[in-house]
Amino acid sequence: MSCRFRLLFAVFFFTLLNQTPSQASTLSLANTAVNIDQQTPGPLSLATWLNYTIKPTSNIINIKKLPDHVWQHLPATMIKNIDTQKLWVKFNLYSNDIGSIHRILSLDNPHLDKINLYHFNEGELVSELFMGDRYPFTQRPIINNNFVYSFDINPNEQHAFYLEIDTKGHASIPLTLWSVDDFTQYSEHLSLLHGFQLGALASIGLFSLFIAITSGSFSYSYYAGYVFSITLFVATLYGIAFRFIWPQWPILQQFMVPVLLPLSMIFGLLFTEKILQLKRNSPHMLKLCRYGISYAVILLLFSPFLPYELAIDINIISLLANSSLLMFMAIIQGIKGHKLAKLYTLGCSTVLIGSLISGLMYLDILSLPFQPQIPFMLGLSFEIIFMAAVLAIRYNDERQEKFDIQQKALDQAEQIRQNKEQALLVEAKHNEKLELMVQERTLELEIALRELNQANAKLTEQTTIDSLTGVKNRNAFDKRLLAEVKISRRQQSPLAILMLDIDRFKSINDSFGHLAGDHALRLIANALSVNLKRPMDLVSRFGGEEFAIILPDTNESGAINVAESIRQSISELNIYWDTRLIKLTISIGVSCQIINKEADTPSLLDQADKALYRAKNEGRNQVQMYSPDLILL
């Protein structure tokens, strides 16, 4: 997405930057005045009557005294692309109407740094105004996104207007004369168009942000960031951001464009990486994308400290190069059959077409009945909409894929259930035959078979039960853990492991004897079993004086609560040996996570073990939860 915006935007601005203003006409029009009356059509472009001179002085008295031959006609190409910081422009108005005429002078470029306007009537200074985006917005004589001045002209009056323009970089000075009614209609129409475009962009951005928050999708997060940066960039170009967001902070107006361009580049690159699935489809393209992100971050950090003209030029060149690269990536992925890459390229083409049309209009190669920036802005808006559609298709595909996986799991579960029922049916039939055979045998054989069954049952029990404590042994723990890991990975449910160790257990054996230690182990094992409330929880003797507990479908807070309950129960347990009281405490390490692959099983045990050692090292008789920043003492 970034590619489409950047490529078109870069082409759009390069057409402006590379325009070379023609030399001004040698014929002076300094004494030519615009004759207006009530029937003068509005809006009236003043391009034909503008004269200019380049002088370092800022003294209006000296400028006014300049001879006529110093003033030259301002050509149309220069009106669209001024590349000097110091410029004086003047024009004259005259009215031979029978009544007073009220007019509005509009300079439709909200990004000029300083404009000093001097209004003379019959040689007398009527008004002196200081405007520009280096001044607070509230200082403007008429609150408008552009620079507007209102005045009256009476019959047979000669009015002269001098404008001192001081701005950085390339700029345009489209001066227009309006009647009040025409200007009001134009402003309302423009506000409606701008409001609709910005409202649509902001709505898409908010919708994407809400989807990102609820689903945790990085694609929607990056897209929301891209749309918001573009929305703020468009609002800045229209002068709306300066008016409504930072009217008292004109310094921000100087930095926002150089900052928003690399910011949109960053979000656009991140979004492109996700939407084209470069991590899976093309590691080389992914590496190029990461390099572009790093460069954009550097550009974002340094742009505010560079001269404005240099920052804009670097940003535009960077956008052009970056956009070309991303367009190339999208085309290659589209050729390989990536469905979203094809739609991505289609969205990019809308900005390209709009940018080319705007560039041709600014170069006067193409003439259309609307402002030159409209094709570019429309292309940008369509690109945002196309990318929203791409993202929606991606989201729907992911949902369908997840649904298919879940359906496959359900089908497998159903197949397992049917197989189990079939096995039970076969077993039932086999048991019926076996019962008939057993009835036919002698009492001696029946007794022998019964004894054999008892021996087998006892042997099976011995393979899963710890003979000393009566809880499950290490072998049973390992098998159960493997089963719970599979369930956690399939259901994406948290699995908690508790590793418990009896504090200073060796001193009990040394002080009371090994029989007393065995007695204590049995009581502790019984206390652990009592504290586990759910049938699916499992306690086992892990080895020596260590126990391990499996808590399926248990989050961190639940695991901590169970661990604290066990620790408190053991600390309150009174164990007597030969009338002597043995007080015991335990240390517990807890780890909890959602298993994404079976290889995480050793990591889960290792995390619980690390947390246990942390509990030991920090004083024993406590519970420690594993965290990535846990450092063993």
DONUNU-796978 format. One line per 2 residues: their letters; for each residue x, y, z of C-alpha. Coordinates in steps of 0.001 Angstrom, whole numbers, always signed. Layout:
% residues N
a) X:Y:Z; ...
***
This chain:
% residues 633
ms) +0:+0:+0; +2770:+2303:+886
cr) +4109:+1723:-2592; +1079:+3094:-4351
fr) +865:+6178:-2222; +4543:+6847:-2345
ll) +5067:+6233:-5994; +2209:+8454:-7012
fa) +2926:+11047:-4424; +6555:+11143:-5476
vf) +5657:+11519:-9167; +3159:+14195:-8173
ff) +5710:+16261:-6288; +8567:+15663:-8672
tl) +6522:+17298:-11393; +6345:+20339:-9126
ln) +9964:+20327:-8030; +11357:+19944:-11531
qt) +9372:+22776:-13076; +11718:+25565:-14090
ps) +9989:+28927:-14017; +10323:+30781:-17252
qa) +11891:+34163:-17387; +9492:+36980:-16671
st) +8323:+39095:-19493; +10367:+42200:-20066
ls) +7205:+44164:-20615; +6209:+45911:-17410
la) +2556:+45767:-16441; +3035:+47788:-13297
nt) +502:+50433:-14283; -2158:+47981:-15525
av) -5143:+47811:-13190; -7944:+45270:-12997
ni) -11197:+47074:-13679; -13986:+45461:-11620
dq) -17674:+46148:-11094; -20732:+44331:-9812
qt) -20922:+42246:-13001; -17287:+41111:-12843
pg) -17463:+37308:-12828; -16193:+35497:-9779
pl) -13933:+33859:-9074; -11503:+36059:-10971
sl) -7929:+34786:-11255; -5414:+37622:-10917
at) -2618:+35733:-12713; -2793:+38016:-15757
wl) -2237:+41192:-13698; +459:+40035:-11254
ny) +3843:+41723:-11323; +6864:+40784:-9274
ti) +10329:+41829:-8273; +13029:+40142:-6203
kp) +14460:+42564:-3665; +16174:+41877:-344
ts) +14533:+44842:+1384; +11418:+44421:+3516
ni) +10599:+48129:+3664; +7291:+48793:+1937
in) +8146:+52472:+1491; +11247:+51605:-546
ik) +9372:+48936:-2510; +6606:+51403:-3345
kl) +9178:+53866:-4724; +10654:+51358:-7172
pd) +10343:+52464:-10802; +7963:+50645:-13134
hv) +10704:+48962:-15154; +11826:+47026:-12055
wq) +8472:+45240:-11922; +8010:+42362:-14342
hl) +4990:+40319:-15290; +4705:+37114:-13234
pa) +4351:+34199:-15693; +1903:+31364:-15066
tm) +4672:+28781:-14653; +6262:+30858:-11916
ik) +2911:+31347:-10169; +2688:+27572:-9855
ni) +6304:+27038:-8801; +8188:+29757:-6957
dt) +11719:+28725:-6027; +12927:+31876:-4311
qk) +12533:+32824:-660; +12254:+36605:-1140
lw) +9601:+37848:-3556; +7420:+40954:-3854
vk) +4178:+40707:-5842; +1819:+43553:-6654
fn) -1373:+44225:-8582; -3815:+47126:-8962
ly) -7610:+47259:-8811; -9892:+49969:-10160
sn) -13680:+50374:-10074; -15845:+52644:-12215
di) -19080:+51215:-10853; -21690:+53523:-9370
gs) -21669:+51850:-5962; -19320:+50321:-3411
ih) -18103:+46780:-4118; -17133:+44254:-1465
ri) -14554:+41695:-2540; -12489:+38895:-950
ls) -8888:+38272:-1913; -7824:+34617:-1511
ld) -4356:+33091:-1728; -5099:+29358:-2009
np) -1857:+27897:-655; -1928:+27168:+3085
hl) +1804:+26337:+3256; +3427:+29709:+2676
dk) +5712:+30642:+5569; +5270:+34428:+5667
in) +2991:+36770:+3732; +3040:+40479:+4453
ly) +105:+42194:+2722; -30:+45973:+2229
hf) -3255:+47516:+900; -3121:+51079:-490
ne) -6073:+53218:-1550; -5140:+56215:-3689
ge) -1595:+55941:-2323; -2654:+55813:+1340
lv) -1960:+52695:+3411; -5324:+51141:+4327
se) -4265:+47857:+5900; -1101:+45991:+6811
lf) -1422:+42275:+7580; +1081:+39600:+8565
mg) +21:+36053:+7718; +1598:+32646:+7093
dr) +1976:+29280:+8769; +4803:+30640:+10930
yp) +2218:+32649:+12837; -549:+31255:+15072
ft) -3653:+30391:+13077; -5837:+32728:+15154
qr) -3818:+35709:+13885; -5398:+35499:+10437
pi) -7892:+38292:+9648; -10471:+35765:+8400
in) -10516:+32238:+9798; -9982:+30064:+6748
nn) -7655:+27238:+5744; -6174:+29520:+3069
fv) -5078:+33148:+3395; -8078:+35454:+2909
ys) -8459:+39238:+3047; -11742:+41187:+2791
fd) -11993:+44786:+1523; -14298:+47382:-75
in) -13641:+49417:-3219; -15605:+52557:-3996
pn) -16259:+54151:-7422; -13244:+55630:-9215
eq) -10799:+54423:-6530; -7369:+53069:-7417
ha) -6276:+50261:-5031; -2774:+48793:-4962
fy) -1827:+45562:-3218; +1744:+44591:-2335
le) +2548:+41090:-1036; +5925:+40217:+416
id) +6290:+36424:+232; +9008:+34662:+2196
tk) +8823:+30876:+2118; +11103:+27864:+2003
gh) +11205:+25453:-888; +8964:+25451:-3934
as) +5539:+27052:-3621; +2651:+28476:-5622
ip) +745:+31756:-5205; -2707:+31326:-6800
lt) -4352:+34705:-6100; -8097:+34891:-6731
lw) -10680:+37662:-6350; -14121:+36575:-5106
sv) -17505:+38016:-4478; -18854:+37191:-1026
dd) -21545:+34827:-2308; -19183:+32974:-4635
ft) -16538:+32629:-1950; -19073:+31331:+585
qy) -20358:+28712:-1836; -16815:+27740:-2805
se) -15743:+27401:+850; -18782:+25287:+1727
hl) -18239:+23066:-1293; -14528:+22666:-517
sl) -15214:+21955:+3165; -17749:+19307:+2190
lh) -15301:+17582:-153; -12426:+17745:+2321
gf) -14635:+16627:+5191; -15956:+13685:+3199
ql) -12476:+12549:+2209; -10943:+12958:+5674
ga) -14044:+11438:+7301; -13819:+8386:+5054
la) -10096:+7975:+5741; -10545:+8435:+9492
si) -13462:+5964:+9539; -11397:+3330:+7769
gl) -8517:+3990:+10163; -10735:+3700:+13257
fs) -12397:+546:+11959; -8992:-1014:+11282
lf) -7790:+13:+14737; -10789:-1592:+16445
ia) -10302:-4800:+14437; -6615:-4767:+15406
it) -7448:-4355:+19110; -10092:-7079:+19171
sg) -8273:-9609:+16978; -4657:-8810:+17829
sf) -3880:-8644:+14107; -595:-6953:+13217
sy) -1812:-6420:+9645; -4740:-4303:+10825
sy) -2501:-2462:+13318; -23:-1459:+10618
ya) -2833:-563:+8229; -4495:+1623:+10870
gy) -1174:+3408:+11476; -729:+3934:+7739
vf) -4249:+5300:+7254; -3969:+7646:+10241
si) -595:+9005:+9064; -2022:+9536:+5557
tl) -5143:+11174:+7006; -3047:+13576:+9048
fv) -832:+14229:+6026; -3857:+15089:+3842
at) -5285:+17287:+6615; -1917:+19062:+6807
ly) -1833:+19648:+3031; -5324:+21143:+3150
gi) -4401:+23357:+6131; -7113:+21663:+8209
af) -4681:+20197:+10727; -3137:+23602:+11405
rf) -6576:+25098:+11895; -8101:+22491:+14204
iw) -5282:+20446:+15778; -2316:+22759:+16481
pq) -3489:+26333:+15759; -1236:+27792:+18477
wp) +1818:+25742:+17487; +2979:+26999:+14077
il) +6340:+25311:+14585; +4612:+21950:+14113
qq) +3450:+23081:+10671; +7101:+23253:+9619
fm) +7883:+19682:+10669; +4714:+17682:+10048
vp) +5154:+16999:+6319; +8827:+15836:+6633
vl) +7799:+13701:+9627; +4551:+12240:+8264
lp) +6113:+11089:+4992; +8665:+8679:+6573
ls) +6072:+7690:+9195; +3633:+6617:+6503
mi) +6538:+4864:+4770; +7250:+2838:+7934
fg) +3642:+1724:+8399; +3255:+1064:+4688
ll) +6350:-1163:+4626; +5204:-3077:+7695
ft) +1759:-3553:+6172; +3257:-4677:+2851
ek) +5428:-7222:+4641; +2370:-8737:+6315
il) -121:-8521:+3450; +2279:-10090:+905
ql) +3418:-12667:+3512; +7056:-12039:+2616
kr) +8306:-14012:+5611; +6881:-17169:+4057
ns) +6916:-16330:+340; +10213:-14491:-156
ph) +12955:-14143:+2521; +15014:-11948:+175
ml) +12151:-9494:-312; +11561:-9568:+3440
kl) +15163:-8534:+4018; +14818:-5639:+1545
cr) +11599:-4593:+3295; +13356:-4586:+6680
yg) +16173:-2459:+5267; +13573:-2:+3986
is) +11961:+191:+7438; +15322:+874:+9085
ya) +16064:+3619:+6570; +12616:+5183:+7096
vi) +13133:+5208:+10872; +16465:+7020:+10428
ll) +14788:+9464:+8039; +11995:+10050:+10572
lf) +14499:+10867:+13321; +16685:+13219:+11262
sp) +14138:+14980:+9010; +13062:+17539:+11668
fl) +16681:+18697:+11998; +17392:+19109:+8267
py) +16639:+22250:+6228; +13041:+22092:+5037
el) +13895:+22041:+1316; +16504:+19307:+1780
ai) +14195:+17236:+3997; +11383:+17390:+1418
di) +13721:+16475:-1457; +15207:+13517:+444
ni) +11755:+12307:+1470; +10408:+12485:-2080
is) +13423:+10673:-3537; +13136:+8047:-798
ll) +9422:+7625:-1466; +10032:+7194:-5181
an) +12762:+4588:-4712; +10872:+2755:-2010
ss) +7606:+2790:-3947; +9279:+1449:-7077
ll) +10783:-1387:-5075; +7478:-2308:-3426
mf) +5598:-2129:-6725; +8181:-4493:-8192
ma) +7709:-6864:-5228; +3931:-6810:-5619
ii) +4140:-7529:-9355; +6551:-10428:-8806
qg) +4326:-11928:-6098; +1278:-11425:-8325
ik) +2979:-13280:-11184; +3700:-16134:-8768
gh) -37:-16434:-8093; -406:-14513:-4825
kl) -4045:-13379:-4915; -3585:-10440:-2528
ak) -532:-9208:-4439; -2689:-8778:-7539
ly) -5238:-6699:-5654; -2381:-4809:-3979
tl) -978:-3864:-7387; -4437:-2811:-8599
gc) -4845:-480:-5618; -1383:+947:-6239
st) -2265:+1730:-9851; -5096:+4075:-8764
vl) -2631:+6369:-7008; -245:+6131:-9951
ig) -2918:+7225:-12426; -4112:+10037:-10155
sl) -556:+11227:-9604; +244:+11260:-13312
is) -2928:+13225:-14121; -2139:+15767:-11382
gl) +1425:+16105:-12665; +262:+16688:-16242
my) -2220:+19294:-15052; +479:+21140:-13080
ld) +2688:+21101:-16173; -193:+22566:-18238
il) +1:+19538:-20543; -3511:+18469:-19555
sl) -6414:+20806:-18837; -9390:+19530:-16821
pf) -12214:+21453:-15089; -11023:+20848:-11513
qp) -8044:+21517:-9276; -4813:+19630:-10113
qi) -4502:+17934:-6708; -7952:+16300:-6970
pf) -6869:+13305:-9162; -4020:+12520:-6778
ml) -6255:+12797:-3697; -8954:+10663:-5346
gl) -6367:+8057:-6320; -5055:+8030:-2761
sf) -8581:+7592:-1365; -9333:+4738:-3765
ei) -6020:+3141:-2836; -6972:+3234:+854
if) -10339:+1644:+11; -8689:-1016:-2170
ma) -6264:-1855:+620; -9147:-2112:+3084
av) -10745:-4622:+705; -7446:-6532:+459
la) -7228:-6641:+4230; -10836:-7814:+4511
ir) -10154:-10634:+2034; -7054:-11595:+4002
yn) -9026:-11613:+7244; -11786:-13736:+5679
de) -9235:-16220:+4295; -7625:-16565:+7719
rq) -11021:-17148:+9343; -11916:-19760:+6736
ek) -8565:-21483:+7219; -9066:-21557:+10983
fd) -12603:-22873:+10515; -11315:-25631:+8224
iq) -8716:-26644:+10805; -11325:-26737:+13553
qk) -13690:-28727:+11348; -10917:-31190:+10565
al) -10206:-31577:+14283; -13906:-32213:+14947
dq) -14021:-34787:+12153; -10999:-36527:+13620
ae) -12580:-36504:+17076; -15765:-37979:+15620
qi) -13772:-40665:+13828; -11976:-41498:+17082
rq) -15318:-41747:+18872; -16702:-44093:+16224
nk) -13569:-46229:+16338; -13823:-46378:+20110
eq) -17467:-47444:+19957; -16561:-50106:+17431
al) -13748:-51327:+19641; -16083:-51421:+22633
lv) -18622:-53416:+20622; -15972:-55898:+19555
ea) -14719:-56089:+23132; -18247:-56702:+24406
kh) -18735:-59578:+21994; -15358:-60983:+22945
ne) -16252:-60731:+26643; -19462:-62654:+26061
kl) -17514:-65493:+24472; -14951:-65335:+27247
el) -17635:-65560:+29926; -18992:-68689:+28288
mv) -15533:-70179:+28250; -14924:-69219:+31894
qe) -18174:-70865:+32997; -17035:-74098:+31418
rt) -13755:-74185:+33289; -13183:-75720:+36625
le) -13128:-73878:+39927; -9383:-74295:+40108
le) -8885:-72574:+36769; -11245:-69775:+37827
ia) -9254:-69182:+41025; -5975:-69228:+39114
lr) -7308:-66740:+36593; -8573:-64494:+39354
el) -5181:-64536:+41052; -3522:-63769:+37751
nq) -5837:-60796:+37164; -5083:-59477:+40610
an) -1372:-59781:+39999; -1694:-57948:+36679
ak) -3750:-55176:+38277; -1202:-54802:+41074
lt) +1633:-54703:+38543; -158:-52052:+36481
eq) -785:-49987:+39591; +2844:-50263:+40620
tt) +3964:-48862:+37275; +2052:-45595:+37872
id) +2035:-45150:+41677; +4959:-44132:+43828
sl) +5239:-46909:+46400; +6286:-44625:+49246
tg) +3888:-41679:+48948; +947:-43209:+47113
vk) +810:-40449:+44489; +1667:-40803:+40813
nr) +5286:-41508:+39951; +7615:-39831:+37475
na) +6644:-42181:+34629; +2948:-41328:+35034
fd) +3827:-37625:+35242; +5746:-37733:+31946
kr) +2922:-39492:+30097; +266:-37167:+31483
ll) +2356:-34069:+30679; +2750:-35192:+27060
ae) -1041:-35591:+26765; -1774:-32179:+28323
vk) +788:-30505:+26052; -1109:-31807:+23017
is) -4405:-30559:+24435; -2915:-27103:+25177
rr) -1478:-26824:+21693; -4734:-27914:+20017
qq) -7110:-25856:+22183; -4695:-22929:+22765
sp) -5387:-23188:+26503; -2824:-22322:+29202
la) -947:-25150:+30942; +672:-24626:+34360
il) +3435:-26680:+36030; +4279:-26468:+39768
ml) +7674:-27740:+40950; +7769:-28239:+44767
di) +10758:-28966:+46973; +10771:-29561:+50764
dr) +12980:-26965:+52426; +15984:-28404:+54319
fk) +14711:-31972:+54022; +18188:-33405:+54591
si) +18199:-31973:+58106; +15044:-34039:+58900
nd) +16753:-37240:+57848; +19835:-36268:+59822
sf) +17880:-35264:+62947; +15010:-37777:+63002
gh) +16133:-40565:+60727; +15126:-41739:+57290
la) +11918:-43344:+58542; +10785:-39986:+59827
gd) +11630:-38471:+56414; +9559:-41155:+54663
ha) +6676:-40467:+57076; +6894:-36728:+56279
lr) +6900:-37410:+52527; +3708:-39490:+52821
li) +1901:-36767:+54820; +2989:-34042:+52423
an) +1883:-36106:+49409; -1520:-36567:+51053
al) -1764:-32813:+51761; -949:-32026:+48119
sv) -3686:-34376:+46881; -6212:-32785:+49253
nl) -5445:-29283:+47945; -6102:-30245:+44316
kr) -9848:-29822:+43732; -10191:-30794:+40092
pm) -10069:-34403:+38851; -7869:-33410:+35916
dl) -5131:-31970:+38183; -2266:-34381:+38837
vs) +309:-34561:+41644; +3362:-36799:+41351
rf) +6601:-37473:+43127; +9273:-36085:+40841
gg) +12214:-37510:+42727; +13652:-37453:+46238
ee) +11895:-34693:+48174; +10597:-33016:+44992
fa) +6999:-33130:+43787; +5481:-31902:+40515
ii) +1902:-30853:+39832; +161:-30480:+36451
lp) -2673:-27926:+36280; -4385:-28085:+32857
dt) -6350:-25085:+31547; -4971:-22822:+34305
ne) -3651:-19297:+33799; -892:-17584:+35782
sg) -3133:-16112:+38471; -4911:-19451:+38998
ai) -1615:-21314:+39257; -270:-18782:+41777
nv) -3429:-19157:+43902; -3129:-22960:+43950
ae) +581:-22761:+44775; +5:-20323:+47632
si) -2791:-22527:+49008; -472:-25558:+48981
rq) +2421:-23648:+50540; +173:-22336:+53321
si) -1294:-25806:+53956; +2142:-27411:+54268
se) +3434:-24647:+56551; +483:-25312:+58885
ln) +945:-29100:+58788; +1992:-30645:+62145
iy) +4047:-33808:+61699; +5014:-35823:+64795
wd) +7664:-38486:+65071; +8154:-40102:+68444
tr) +6160:-37246:+70016; +8571:-34776:+68451
li) +7114:-32089:+66195; +8565:-31723:+62712
kl) +7834:-28376:+61071; +8206:-28278:+57325
ti) +7980:-25619:+54638; +8133:-25914:+50873
si) +9341:-23752:+48021; +7358:-23714:+44788
gv) +8296:-22671:+41257; +5505:-21955:+38780
sc) +5548:-21747:+34987; +2571:-21174:+32730
qi) +2183:-20802:+28975; +106:-21776:+25953
in) +1943:-24534:+24120; +2507:-23791:+20425
ke) +4676:-26839:+19679; +5535:-30012:+21549
ad) +9173:-28948:+21653; +8121:-26376:+24309
tp) +7620:-29193:+26900; +11223:-29231:+28224
sl) +11141:-25442:+28256; +8037:-25483:+30464
ld) +9712:-27828:+32990; +12937:-25860:+32862
qa) +11073:-22608:+33542; +9321:-24116:+36579
dk) +12667:-25458:+37825; +14296:-22027:+37432
al) +11455:-20419:+39344; +11878:-23065:+42100
yr) +15561:-22298:+42431; +14718:-18612:+42584
ak) +12324:-19339:+45462; +15065:-21322:+47216
ne) +17664:-18622:+46727; +15396:-15861:+47978
gr) +14713:-17465:+51366; +12546:-20577:+50813
nq) +8919:-21040:+51938; +7604:-18990:+49021
vq) +6153:-19141:+45524; +7985:-17744:+42505
my) +6433:-17267:+39049; +8737:-17662:+36082
sp) +9231:-14611:+33892; +11662:-14125:+30961
dl) +13678:-11539:+32900; +14087:-13897:+35931
il) +17743:-13997:+36947; +18938:-16776:+39209
l) +20955:-15598:+42182
***
